């Protein structure tokens, strides 16, 4: 019913009296009904969220394998496919940490932010910790987004860190109805991306520690047009890493370009 955005709805009802009854003149019969329908949203600003119960645990690499990667790695390529059947586009970041807590306001936890002190206080209240200060690096392509943030106690000991493995833009489907905001689920948007993973990010993955990963999704503003979300909407993410290793780094010896 709601998929077609009707301008008029007709409802028919019936009344049954079991046994003998009387209906006096000028009286009324009433009742109630419940209608469940999706809501259309207009995003004036970007909206960031993290899916619930979607944390991935990455157990430590076998140390011999990790050592071979560290010594023999020539290049690493991350291939990501995002299938978007939601009515809106945006960007997706994959966060990694040796902690299980990922704040939505991660990119605001920088010392130059005017709300830094209050956000750090919220962070400590949420975790019941005593983080005194942070150190951060930003993305080369976007100085407003953090590449990595380290969290330190008052004695300057590192408590944990949060890094950004990647940050990818994804487009919304072309089949979104302009007036109702519905998307045709039969025509999702396929976004294909490939990017090189630098040695810094590879070292995060090969550290001798358990890591946790979670996606952080930002929906872009809709410029005043509605977007309607349904249970049939989805964002599917497929990714894999292709690594090129030098043969001498694997078998032993000095790595040269001729041996790649």
C-alpha positions as CSV (number, residue, x, y, z in Angstrom):
1,X,0.0,0.0,0.0
2,X,2.6,2.6,1.1
3,X,5.0,1.7,-1.7
4,X,2.8,3.5,-4.2
5,X,2.4,6.7,-2.1
6,X,-1.5,6.9,-2.5
7,X,-3.2,10.3,-2.2
8,X,-6.4,8.7,-0.9
9,X,-7.1,5.6,1.2
10,X,-10.5,4.0,1.6
11,X,-11.3,1.8,4.6
12,X,-14.3,-0.4,5.1
13,X,-15.5,-1.7,8.4
14,X,-18.3,-4.0,9.6
15,X,-20.2,-4.4,12.9
16,X,-21.7,-7.7,14.1
17,X,-23.9,-8.1,17.2
18,X,-23.9,-11.6,18.6
19,X,-27.3,-12.5,19.8
20,X,-30.1,-10.0,20.5
21,X,-29.2,-6.4,20.6
22,X,-30.6,-2.9,20.2
23,X,-29.2,0.1,18.3
24,X,-30.9,3.3,19.4
25,X,-31.4,6.1,17.0
26,X,-28.9,9.0,16.9
27,X,-26.2,6.9,18.6
28,X,-22.7,6.1,17.3
29,X,-20.4,3.1,16.8
30,X,-16.7,3.8,17.1
31,X,-13.5,1.9,17.2
32,X,-9.8,2.3,16.7
33,X,-7.2,1.2,14.1
34,X,-3.4,1.1,13.9
35,X,-1.4,2.0,10.8
36,X,2.3,1.1,10.6
37,X,4.1,3.0,7.8
38,X,7.7,4.0,7.0
39,X,8.8,7.6,7.6
40,X,10.5,9.8,5.1
41,X,13.4,11.8,6.4
42,X,15.1,15.0,5.1
43,X,18.7,15.2,6.2
44,X,19.7,18.9,6.5
45,X,23.2,17.8,7.7
46,X,25.3,14.7,7.3
47,X,24.3,11.9,9.7
48,X,26.9,9.5,11.1
49,X,26.1,6.2,12.8
50,X,27.6,2.8,13.6
51,X,25.6,-0.4,13.1
52,X,24.8,-2.3,16.3
53,X,26.3,-5.7,16.9
54,X,28.5,-5.4,13.8
55,X,32.0,-5.6,15.4
56,X,34.5,-7.9,13.8
57,X,37.2,-9.5,16.0
58,X,40.6,-10.0,14.3
59,X,42.8,-12.5,16.1
60,X,46.6,-12.0,16.1
61,X,48.4,-13.3,13.0
62,X,50.6,-16.3,13.3
63,X,53.9,-14.7,14.1
64,X,55.9,-16.4,11.4
65,X,53.3,-15.2,8.8
66,X,53.3,-11.7,10.3
67,X,57.1,-11.5,10.2
68,X,57.1,-12.6,6.6
69,X,54.6,-9.9,5.7
70,X,56.6,-7.2,7.6
71,X,59.9,-8.1,6.0
72,X,58.8,-9.1,2.5
73,X,55.8,-6.8,1.7
74,X,56.2,-4.9,-1.5
75,X,52.7,-3.6,-1.8
76,X,49.2,-4.2,-0.5
77,X,45.9,-3.4,-2.3
78,X,42.6,-3.2,-0.6
79,X,39.6,-4.0,-2.9
80,X,36.2,-2.9,-1.6
81,X,32.7,-3.4,-3.1
82,X,29.8,-1.5,-1.5
83,X,26.4,-2.6,-2.7
84,X,24.0,0.2,-1.7
85,X,20.3,-0.5,-1.7
86,X,19.5,2.4,0.7
87,X,18.0,5.6,-0.7
88,X,21.0,7.7,0.1
89,X,24.7,8.0,-0.5
90,X,27.6,8.9,1.8
91,X,30.9,7.5,3.0
92,X,32.0,4.5,5.0
93,X,35.0,4.3,7.2
94,X,36.4,1.0,8.7
95,X,37.8,1.7,12.1
96,X,40.3,-0.6,13.9
97,X,41.4,-0.6,17.5
98,X,42.9,-2.7,20.3
99,X,39.8,-1.5,22.3
100,X,36.1,-2.3,21.9
101,X,34.9,1.3,22.3
102,X,34.4,3.4,19.2
103,X,33.0,6.9,19.7
104,X,30.9,8.5,16.9
105,X,32.7,11.8,17.6
106,X,36.1,10.3,16.8
107,X,37.0,13.1,14.3
108,X,36.2,15.7,16.9
109,X,38.7,14.4,19.4
110,X,41.5,16.6,18.3
111,X,43.3,19.2,20.4
112,X,42.4,22.0,18.0
113,X,38.6,21.4,18.4
114,X,36.9,24.0,20.7
115,X,34.8,21.2,22.2
116,X,37.8,18.9,22.9
117,X,37.7,19.1,26.7
118,X,34.0,18.4,27.0
119,X,34.2,15.5,24.5
120,X,37.1,14.0,26.3
121,X,35.1,14.2,29.5
122,X,32.2,12.4,27.8
123,X,34.6,9.8,26.6
124,X,36.0,9.2,30.1
125,X,32.4,9.0,31.6
126,X,31.4,6.5,28.9
127,X,34.3,4.2,29.7
128,X,34.9,5.1,33.3
129,X,38.5,5.8,32.4
130,X,41.0,8.6,33.0
131,X,42.3,9.6,29.6
132,X,44.3,12.8,30.1
133,X,45.2,13.7,26.5
134,X,45.3,12.4,23.0
135,X,47.7,12.5,20.1
136,X,46.4,12.3,16.6
137,X,47.3,12.1,12.9
138,X,44.9,13.2,10.1
139,X,44.3,11.8,6.7
140,X,46.4,13.3,3.9
141,X,43.3,13.7,1.7
142,X,41.1,15.2,4.4
143,X,42.5,17.1,7.3
144,X,39.2,17.0,9.2
145,X,39.3,13.2,9.6
146,X,41.6,11.3,11.9
147,X,43.9,8.7,10.6
148,X,44.8,7.5,14.1
149,X,44.2,8.7,17.7
150,X,46.3,7.5,20.6
151,X,44.8,7.8,24.1
152,X,47.1,8.5,27.0
153,X,46.8,8.4,30.8
154,X,48.2,11.2,33.0
155,X,51.5,9.3,33.4
156,X,51.9,9.4,29.5
157,X,51.2,5.6,29.2
158,X,49.4,4.6,26.0
159,X,46.0,3.1,27.0
160,X,44.6,2.2,23.6
161,X,44.4,3.6,20.0
162,X,41.8,3.9,17.2
163,X,42.8,4.0,13.6
164,X,41.0,4.4,10.2
165,X,41.8,1.5,7.8
166,X,40.0,3.3,5.0
167,X,37.5,6.0,4.2
168,X,35.4,5.5,1.0
169,X,32.7,7.4,-0.7
170,X,29.7,5.5,-2.0
171,X,26.9,6.8,-4.3
172,X,23.2,6.4,-3.7
173,X,21.0,4.4,-6.3
174,X,19.6,6.2,-9.3
175,X,16.2,4.7,-8.7
176,X,15.1,6.9,-5.8
177,X,11.7,8.5,-6.3
178,X,12.1,12.2,-6.0
179,X,8.7,12.8,-4.2
180,X,8.4,9.8,-1.9
181,X,12.1,9.0,-1.2
182,X,11.6,5.3,-1.9
183,X,14.3,3.3,-3.7
184,X,13.7,0.4,-6.0
185,X,15.4,-2.6,-4.2
186,X,15.9,-4.3,-7.6
187,X,18.4,-1.7,-8.7
188,X,21.1,-1.2,-6.0
189,X,24.1,1.0,-6.7
190,X,27.4,-1.0,-7.0
191,X,30.5,1.0,-5.8
192,X,33.9,-0.5,-6.6
193,X,37.0,0.9,-5.0
194,X,40.7,-0.1,-4.9
195,X,43.3,1.6,-2.8
196,X,46.8,1.0,-1.7
197,X,47.4,0.2,1.9
198,X,50.5,1.8,3.3
199,X,53.0,0.1,5.6
200,X,51.5,2.0,8.6
201,X,48.1,0.4,8.2
202,X,49.6,-3.0,7.5
203,X,51.5,-2.8,10.8
204,X,48.2,-2.3,12.6
205,X,46.9,-5.5,11.1
206,X,50.0,-7.6,11.9
207,X,50.5,-6.4,15.4
208,X,50.7,-9.2,18.0
209,X,47.4,-8.3,19.6
210,X,43.7,-8.8,19.2
211,X,42.0,-6.1,17.2
212,X,38.4,-5.0,16.7
213,X,36.9,-3.4,13.6
214,X,33.6,-1.6,13.1
215,X,32.2,0.4,10.2
216,X,31.3,4.0,10.6
217,X,28.7,5.2,8.1
218,X,27.9,8.8,7.2
219,X,24.8,9.6,5.1
220,X,25.0,12.8,3.1
221,X,22.5,15.6,3.4
222,X,19.6,15.2,0.9
223,X,19.3,18.9,0.0
224,X,15.7,19.2,1.0
225,X,14.4,16.1,-0.7
226,X,12.9,13.2,1.3
227,X,14.5,9.7,1.8
228,X,12.4,6.8,3.1
229,X,14.0,3.8,4.8
230,X,12.5,0.4,4.7
231,X,13.4,-3.0,6.1
232,X,14.4,-4.1,2.6
233,X,17.2,-1.5,2.4
234,X,20.8,-2.7,2.9
235,X,24.4,-1.8,2.6
236,X,26.6,-4.8,1.7
237,X,30.4,-4.6,2.0
238,X,32.8,-7.0,0.5
239,X,36.5,-6.5,0.8
240,X,39.8,-8.4,0.4
241,X,43.5,-7.5,0.5
242,X,45.9,-8.5,-2.3
243,X,49.6,-8.5,-1.1
244,X,52.7,-8.6,-3.3
245,X,55.6,-10.2,-1.4
246,X,59.3,-10.3,-2.4
247,X,60.6,-13.8,-2.8
248,X,63.8,-13.2,-0.9
249,X,61.9,-11.7,1.9
250,X,60.0,-15.0,2.2
251,X,62.9,-17.4,1.6
252,X,65.5,-15.3,3.4
253,X,68.0,-12.8,2.2
254,X,68.0,-9.2,1.0
255,X,65.0,-7.9,-0.9
256,X,65.7,-6.3,-4.3
257,X,63.4,-5.0,-7.0
258,X,64.5,-7.8,-9.3
259,X,63.2,-10.4,-6.9
260,X,59.6,-9.0,-6.5
